[in-house]
């Protein structure tokens, strides 16, 4: 990996300076083939409004084989490398690390010399991950001060427990399992940290055999999926505390800690309440020397004609919101909430994190509503807001509409036609669709996570106060 005597110019010591970064002109988007017949792809999308190819795919790089299911991905290095304890302060944001959630392969794409034409340069094979870390089904990627952190849903045999492992940020060799003492943690999903409080947080989904064929109704109704947060000492790598949300809450998913390292709080979504099909937003925070959680927002289910519902929902006569992704702006001011079931996209002012205020709402797609985009008001859309990404200045939001290959047909049995949209946010609150940006994704692929040129609201961590 190339190094420089000066830190990468896209690294920022604090979130206030990151929010002043230049606007992105292109985005990276991973897309998977649900039929597993052709290789998955890493696409480059033009997001520069002044460009003649605005809102179009500029380039696609293919995976090495079929059947990966590209899902989440991240950078080899980011602003956390400016932390005082970082051993690699002069690495650059150059490589995109893309796990295959189904294959357990990890593809590494080089964004140089032409960032609009990334090249596949390395593949970490599942055998290496299993042998050196004891894990499989890699999911989330974060660039940390010591290396590339990756969460995994399963152990080396595809069972449990899942956990976190590290890759070397220069060679991409698997270094090994991160946890020295996992305590009661068994399920894995997302993870992130409070660098200023030496704490790593993990959430829960299920083991590979519980998810790879879709959500199992008996496991959902039996409250067998993940419902806990786990807190670890980041440097000692030891489990500190578990918080159980309770049996009626299922699928505690996406972790969004405050970007300001002096703040010891963050937000997480719970996808489903078994009591009323609602979704909820929870705040975790530090209190009296312990971590605690509090539900701060509830998004209710919407009544619906059973004839319009997929088989899995007909008995309930309602559409659950299915909040499956959230994102927090870099200034910690706004929280964005994707309701994949109802098609709502919500903006909350979380200046007071314990009292979120709804400041914006849009609707597109949805199981029943099939709401159109302003660019084509007569064209009903399926899928709904899912993977969301926010620009560093908080003015632009992008999202796609597919959740997971095995789950998509359970809620959208007629098939999902992929799309990507852009939303413009008012700094004072409120938002609107950009009528010029609607990207109908070319089949058979479906788009999932988005990464923005130079970094975004969920790519970087900061060690210095604003």
Secondary structure by P-SEA (a helix, b strand, c coil): ccccccccccccccaaaaaacccccbbbbbbbcccccbbbbbbbbbccccccccccccccccccccccccccccccccccccccccccccccccbbbbbcccccbbbbbbcccccccccccccccaaaaaaacccccccccccccccbbbbbccccccccccccccccccccccccccccccccccccccccccccccbbbbbbbbccccccccccaaaaaacccccbbbbccccccccccccccccccccccccccccccccccccccccccccccccbbbbbbbcccbbbbbbcbbbbbbbbcccccccccccccccccccccccccccccbbbbbccccbbbbbbbccccccccccccccccccccccccccccccccccccccccccccccbbbbbccccccccccccccccccccbbbbbbccbbbbccccccccccccbbbccccccccccccccccccc
